[in-house]
Amino acid sequence: MHPFSVQSGELTLHGLTFGQGDEVVIGLHGWLDNCHTFLPMLENSALSATWYCIDLPGHGKSDWRGADAHYYFIDYIDDIYNLIDKLGVDKVHLVGHSMGAMAAGLFASCFAEKVKSVTMIEGLGVITTPSEQVVEQLRNAILNRHRLKQKKPRHYDSKQTIYQARAQVSDIPFDLVTVLMERNIIKSDQGWMLSTDPKLKNHSGFRFDEQQCIAAISEINVPCQLILGRQGYAFVNQNLDKYHRYYKELIVSKVEGGHHCHMQSPAQCLQQVQAFMLQTGAC
């Protein structure tokens, strides 16, 4: 495990590398998480490739987007493109969890020539909004932005307080919460605070509708697999029911655990990922 950093436009993005091998895998975490989401799966494991697990902008140790900028899901596609360009490789495997899984799929839709395989963990398609609700979506996003401007940064008296707060809304045990949140916490003069950009919690100003989601999925021309937690989020299974027929090649498997099943069943998930890459003939 080694730290690394790359420039994505004006932002410096940080992450961790694992393993050694000619094949390159990019690990993409979920919303409000960071690259530590892959620690249980990759640390001290026998890896047949070089993994680059990134903190997306506004998460973990990576830079926040500018003061006047916001976090549009589609901008993560640009971040992935910049990372691959900086690594100087032609093709990569993408492994994403939740939001990162959705970003991996959309990237493969746009840039199949740069992707060997896509593994999606507890994430499929994209979050959609019906077209008739587009005005309501934008209105709520603007109002939410203005409410957030009035809020002051919150400080905590200890890391333990932050861990406990995350544990109350998480599907993973406390020991895994500490692994994940350790990278999202910084020391301040007034105590401890989250390193994640508060603007990540703003409502999205724009989302795809279902037909646009279907159009994007239909453009994916690389092997895909979906790993589900047996106690995972219902919306992922709902998206699978709606969209599975539009994938040209999609393998689905289940492991024990919830939405963060890759942290709860790390060995089983890693086995699924590496076997899939071998099966596609790409690794």
N, C-alpha and C positions, 0 to 999 in steps of 0.2 A: 504494500500500500504506500503510495507516494502522492503528495499534493502536486497539483499543476494549476496553471492559470493561462487564459487566452484573452485576447482582445476581441470584442464583438462590437464593432463601431467604436463608440466612445466609452463603452463599459468594459470593465475587467471582470471576467467570470472565473470563478474558482471551482475546483473539484478534486477528486481523488482518482488515481489510476490503480488498477489491480491486474496482476498476472502479466505474462509475457507470451507473445505469439504473433504471427504474421497477420492473423485476422484481427480486425478492430471492431469493438462493440461500444456503442454509446448508450449509457444508462440515463434515463430521464425520469425524474421523481414526480410525485403528485403535488397538488396545490397545497401551499403552506408547509411542505416538507423540504427536504434537501437531499444531498447525495448520500447521507448516512442511512437513508432508507435501504441501500444495497449492502450495508456493512454485514449484517448477519449472513447474507447469501454468499458474499465474495471473500470476506476476510478469512484467511487460513484455509482456503479451498484450492483444490487442484483445478487450474483454469487453462483452457486450451487456446485462449485468445488474450489480447490486451484490451482491458475495459477502461473507458473514460467516463466516469460518473460525474456529471456537472451539477453545480448549483445554478438553476435558472435565474435570470435577473430578478432582484428583489427578494431572493431566498438565500438562506444559509449565509455564506461569506461573500457572495457575489454582490456587485454594485447594484444600487437601485436605479431604476430609470429616472430621467430628469424630473425636476420639480413640476414641470408642466405636462409631463407625459403620463400615460396610463397604461394599464396592463391588458392589452388585447391578446386573446389567445393566438390569433394568427401571427403575431410578432414572434412567438416562440419558434415558428417555422424558419424565420430568418436567423434566429440564434443558432438553431441546429445546422443550418446551411453554413453559417460563419465558422462554427466549430469544425465541421468536416473540412472546410477550406483551409483553416489554420493547421489542422493535423496533416494536411498534404496527402490524403489517401483518396483513392478513386471510389471505393465502395465500403460500406459499413453495415453491420447488423445493428438494428435498433431494438432496445429493450426498455419499455416504458411502463410506469405504474400510474393508474388513474389518469389524471390530466396528462402526464407524460406519455401514457399509452395512446391517448387521443392525438397528441401532437405527433407521435411517431407514425401513426396511421395517415394523418393528413400530409406529413412530409413525404411519405412513400407515394401518396397520390400525385404530388407535385413533381417529385424528383426520383422516380423509380430507378433511373440510371445510376443513382448514388447509393442504392439500398440493396443488400443481399437478402435480408429477411427481417421480419418484424415480429417481435413477441410483445403482446399486450397483456399486462397483468391488471385485472379488475378495471378495465377501461376499454370502450369500443365505440366507434363512431365519434360524434361530438355532442356536446350539450346543445340542444336546439330550442328555438322559440318559434311558435307558429307565426306565419307571416302577418296575420291580422293583429298580432300583439306587438309589432315592431315599434310603434309609437310609444306604447306603455313601457316597453323595455328601455327605450332611450330616455324617456322622462324620469323613470325611477333611477336610472344611472346618474343623471345630472343632479337630481336631488340628493342622492347618496353622497356624491362627491362633495357637495356643499356642507352636508352634515359632518363629514369626516374632517373638513378643514377646521371645524370648531373644537375638535377633540385634542386634548394634550397627550403626549406620549405617556404611557403607563409604566411605572417603575415598581419592581417587586423587591421584597426584603431578602429573598434567597432564590437560588435556582430551584430548590425543592418546591417552592410555591408555584413556579411555572410548570414544573413537571406534573404537579397535582392538578393544575387547571387543565392541561392537555389530556391527562388521563381520564378526566371526567367526561370528555367528549370523544374519546378514542376507543377503538375496538381491540387495542393491543394491551398486553400486560405492562405493569409499571416499569419493569426492567427494560423493555423495548422502547417505551416512551422516553426514558433517559437517553438511550442510544440516539434516538432520532432528534430530540430537542437540544441536545448538547451543542449542536452546530447552529442552532437558531437563537442562541443566547449570548449577550455581550454584557460586560461590566460597565456601569456608568457611575458618575459622581453621586447619584442618588440611589444606587442599588444595582439591580439587575433588570435588563429589558430585552425584548425580542429584537433580533437583528432583521427580521422580515419587514418589508415595506408595508406600512398600514394600508396603502392604496391597493394592495392585493385583495383586500376585502370589499372593495367597491363593486357594485353591480356592473355586469358587462353592458357596455353601451350598444354592442352589436353581437348577435349570434346567428349562425346558420339556421335555416328552417329545414324540415325533414327532407324535402326534395333536393336541396343543396347538399345535405349530408349524403344522400344516396348517390348523387352525381360524383361526389368526391370519392366515396368508397369504390364506385364502379371503375375508377381510373387506376386502382391499385393493381399492379401487375407483378408483384413479388409475393413469395410465400409468407403467410401470416399464421400466427397461432395466438389463441386467447387462453390465458390461465385464469381460472375462477377460484375464489375461495368458497368453500362449501357453505360458509356463513357470511358470504360477501354481500355487497350492496345490491338491493333489488333492481335498481335502475340499470345496472350492467346487464343483468339477465333480460330485462325488458328491451334494451338496445339490441341484444343478441337476437331475440325473437323478431324484432323489426328489420334488422339489417343483414342477418347472416347470409341470405340468399344473394346479396349483391357482391359478396367477396368471391373472387375467382378461385381462391384457394385459402381455406380457413380450417385449421385444426383446433378443436376445443378440448381442454382437459380441466380437471378439478383437483384441488389439493385441500388439505385441512387448513382452516383458518378463516378469518374475516376479510375485510377490504385490504388489509396489509398482510395477506397470506404469504407473501414472499419473505416477510420478516418472521412469521410464525412457523412456516414450514420451509426454511431456507434451502436445505439440502435437496428436498424434493423439487422445489422450483428450479434450482440451478440445474438439476439433472434434466428437467423438461427443456430448459433453454438450450443446453449444450447438445442434447439429443436432437432437437429440432434443427439446429444449425448443421449438424452432421447429416441429418436426413435430407436437407435441401441441397446437399453436395457443395455447400459454400464454405465449409470449414473442415 
